Amino acid sequence: PPQMASSTPFKVACALLLCMVVAAPHAEAAITCGTVTSKMGQCVSYLKGGAGPSAPCCAGIKTLKTMATTPADRQTACGCLKSAAKAIQGLDYKKAAALPG
């Protein structure tokens, strides 16, 4: 009888399935610009000259820090923040640099 478990196509299919299962959670966990802007939205008033950062602003920063676990996630978040900053007039970049996290 043929030994299916030792056939090369079967081994390749198993390897591909394993790769898909391992990679799937990482793909879902990737940070998007929508996530970054929603988490940082509470910081805009502070960054435009308002009083200290609000509790929701700090919570958003902490959440982003927890989500950005890989270098790729951090690069994506940074790119999103740069794009968002260009679209908002009157930001105080010194205040942005002083945000916790």
C-alpha positions, 0 to 999 in steps of 0.5 A: 500500500502507498505510504501517504505520510511519507510522500513529498507532496504531503510533506509540502502541504503539511509545511505550508499549512503549518506556515499559514497557521503560524503566520495568521495571528501575526497578520491579524495583529499588525498595526494599521493607520486607523488604529494609530490615529484612533489611539492618538486622537485624544492627544491632539488638543494637548499637542496643539497647545492644551494643558497636560495630556489627558488620561485617554491620551496616555491610555492610547499611547500605552495601548499602542506601545503594547501593540507595536511589538515588532520592528515592522509594527513600530515602523508602521506606527511611526509612518502613520504618526508622521502622516497624521502630523502633516495633516494637523496644523499647529502641532507643538512637536516639543510636546509630542516628543515629551509624551510618555512612552 
